[in-house]
Amino acid sequence: MAKAQNKHGKWYSHIFIRRSVSVRHIYKDGDVQQINSNEQLPKLLYKYLSVADIEHLTRLHDIIENHHIYFPKYDNLNDPLEGAAIDIHNGGYAGYSMYAASDVEDPFIAPYKESYRILSLAKSPINPQLWAHYGGNYTGICLCFSTEGCFSSAQKMNYFDQKPIRDVGEEADDDDKKIDALVHEGLLMKQSGWSYEEEWRVLQKESSEFFCFDPKDLVGVIVGHKMPREIQTIIKGWIPPKVKRMKIWPGVRSFKMKLTDIDYEKDESGCDGSEVPEIANFEEYLLSK
């Protein structure tokens, strides 16, 4: 029984009669949103974080102090279908049909996915769902990054309703680059149910588990209005002087999210008759020197 080895050094005990991958993309109208989007990279991107316990608080301090963020692989993210948007038909080896019938990861494709690190970022700092899901239900924090420097390689996620089809041919050719290209594309695609996140991603082939950024890339910090004051005090002591400091408040009557200075507090009743001193153009404020 022969063994086959791919470029990542993974060995599989299969009778390996490999079929090269030749791909023709087939999309039905409406299958994929923004797949060829020309949307420009936003001037700012955002990272929501929880500070629910000492472990998360320590991680935040590490990010601010050491200028790096955890850079996970696809199987460390919260979507169990991460990287599965494109079904790469890589048949031709004994056992392929077994993996396909069992509806599990193709062990030949998995190492290509494993080669990538993924940093997930958001387009908006005032997304109520993201504050609820990733910002500790408004007890957490949102880091604001300029995309002029290290974050300039971020790419927009594409969302789809029906899984895109790939018609795989059998041309004898070196398919390594083709598979990698499909994996890269697949890591920038998710089901439309995730579209509320308006996600942008940095994808890199890195061995380091941290994405490093320049200190000047961090231009702002937004805390949730439910963050305990003692935690706010600790975090404010970590924030560099030139980094803008804000707080987010949900406006129940206006039905909008409002950003204020970090030190703004409502009275205990939350209703003293005064307007919330909102920072109206937060992007301009964040980018101002």
N, C-alpha and C positions, 0 to 999 in steps of 0.2 A: 504494500500500500504506500503510495507516494505521499509526501508532505508538500504543501504549498506555502510559500512565505511571501507576504507582501512587504512593502518598503518599511513598514513600522516594526518589522521583526516578529510579527505574530504568526505562529505556526498552526496549521489546521490539518488534522489527520483525515483528509478526504482524498478520494481518487479525483484528482483535479484536472478536469478537462474544461479549461476556462473559455468562456465566450466573451469577446471584447464588447465594450459598450459603445454603441453608436446611437446618439440621442437626437430625436426630433421632438421639439416641444409642441404639445397640443393644448390649447386653452379654449374653452368655450367662453362666450361672452359673459362677463360678470364673474367668472371663476375666481380671478385674482384681482384685488384692488391695488392700484398704484404699482403694478409690477414693473412698469417702465416709467415710474414717476420721475419728473424732473424737479421735484421740490428741492429747493436749496437747503443746505445744512443750516439749521437755526443758529443764531448767534449764541444761544445759551441752551444747555441741556441740564437735566436735573436728576438727582439720585435721592430717592426716598429711603429712609432708614428708621427702624424701630430703636428705641433706647429703653426698652421695657425692663431690663435687668442690668446687673453689673457687667455681665459678659458683653452685652450690646453696647453699653456705655464705654467700656474699654476699647471695643472695636472702633467706635467713633473717635475716641482720642487718638488711636493709632492712625486713622485716616488723616486727621488734621495735623498731627505732629510729624508723621513720617511721609506724608504726601503720596500715599498709595491706597488702592482699594482692592478688596478681594476680587480675583479674576477667575471665576469658576469655569468648569467644563460643563457640557450640555446636560450630563446626567446629575449635576448638582443643582439644577434649576427646578422651579416649582411646577412646570408643565410636564406631565409624563409622556406627552407626545412631542417633546422638544426634538427638533431635527428630523422628524418623521413626515414632514409635509410632502416630501418627494420620495416615492417608493422606487428606489433604484433597483431595477431588475438585473441582477448580477448572477444569473443562473449559469449552469454549466458544470457545477461540481456536485459530487454525491452529497446529499444532505440538504441541498438548497430547497427542494420542495417540502422537506420536513419542517424547516424553519418558517417557510411561507405559510404552510397549513396551520402551524402553531401560532401564527400571528405575533412572532417575536422578532427582535433585532437580528438582522443578518450579521453574523460574526465577522464577515469579511469587510462590511461597510463600517462597522462600529469603530475600528481604529482610525479611520479618516475623520470621523466626528470627534474622537478623543483628542485629535491633534490640535483642536481649536480651543482657545479661551474666549469667553463671552462676557462682555460688560453691558448690562442692560441699563438704559437711561430713558428718561421721559422728556416729552416735548414741553410739558406745562408743569409749573409748580403749584397750580391752583385747581388740580383735578381732584374732586371730592372722593372718587372711588379709590384713587391711589393713596390719598391720605388715610382712608379707612383700612385699606388692605396692606399697605407697606409702611405707612407712617404711624403705626401703632394707634390707629383710631384717634389721631390728632394729639397723641402724647409724644410723638416722635419728631423727626427732623427731616428737612429737605436741603440737600447741598446743591448749590448753584454753580455751574462750571461754564466758563467761556470756551467756545469751540475754536478759538484762534490758534491754540497751541496743541497740546497732546490729544485733545478730543476731536481734532479735525478729521479723523478717519471714520467717524461714526457714520453708519448707514441706516437708512430708514427701513423699518419692518414692513412687509407686505402681508395683507390679510386676505383670506379666501373663504368662500362658502363651500365649494366642492373641491375635493383634492385634485390638484393638477395631474394630468395623465402624461406619462412618458412612453413613447413608442420606441422600444429598444431593438436595434438592428443587430446584425451579426458580422459586421465588417471586421476584418483582421487588422487591428491597429492597436497602438499603445493607448490603453484606456485609463491610465493612472491619473492624468490631468483631468480627464473628463469626469471621473468619479469625484475627484476633489472639488471640481467646479460645481457639480450638482449638490454635494454636501454643503458647500459654502452657500449656495443659493437657498438650500433647504433650511439653513440656520437663520435665514432672514425672512422666513415665512411662518405664519401661524394661522390657526382657525380664526374666523371673523369675530368669534365671541371675545377674543382678546383685544379687539381693535380700540376699545375704550382707553387702553394704556398709551396709545400713540407713541409706541416705543421706537427708539433708535438704539443701534448696537455698535459696539466696537468689537470686531472679530480679529483675533491675531493668533498666529501659531507661536505660542510662547511656552517655555518650560516653567517660568515663574508663576506662582499663584497670585501675584499682585500686579495690578496695573498701576504704573508710576505716572504721576503728573507733576507739572511745575507748580510751585506754590502760588504763582500769580494766576493760575487757571481757576482756582477757587475764588469766586467773586462775591458769594453771598451764602448766608445760612438762614433758613426759615424754620422756626419752631412751631409746633402745634399749640393751639390755645389751651389744650388740656395738660400740657406738660407741667409737672409740679414745679413750683417756683425754685425750690432748692436745686433741682436738676438744671433749670435754666441758669441759675447762678454759676454752677460748676462749668457748664458748657460755654457761657460767655467769657469765662476766664481762659478758655482754650482758643477762642477765635482771634486770629491776627487782627491788628487795628484797622487795616485797610479793607477788610472783608465786611460787606454790608450785613446788618443784622435785622431780621424781620420776624413777624409773628403772623400766623394765618387765623382768620376768624370766619366762621360761616354766618352769612347774613340771612336770617330766617325770613324776614319780610321781603328783602330785595332778591332773595334766592340766588345769591352769588357769593363767591369766596372773596374775602377782603384781606389785603396785606397791610400791616401797620408796622411801626417801629417795634422792636423786640420788647421794649420796656412799657409799652402801652398795656394797661390793665383796665378792665371794666370794674365798676363797683360791685359789691356782693349781689345786689339785686339784678345787675346787668342792664339796668334801665334808669339812667340818671337824666335822660332827655337830651344828651349831647350826641352829636354825630360821631361815628367812628372815623378817626383821622386816617383815612385810607391812602396808601401810596398808589395812586391811580395807574401810572405808567411804570410798572415794576421793572420791565426790561431796560428802559432808559435809565432808571435809577441804578440798577445793578451794573450797567456798563459805564456809568459816569465815574470819572476819576476823583 
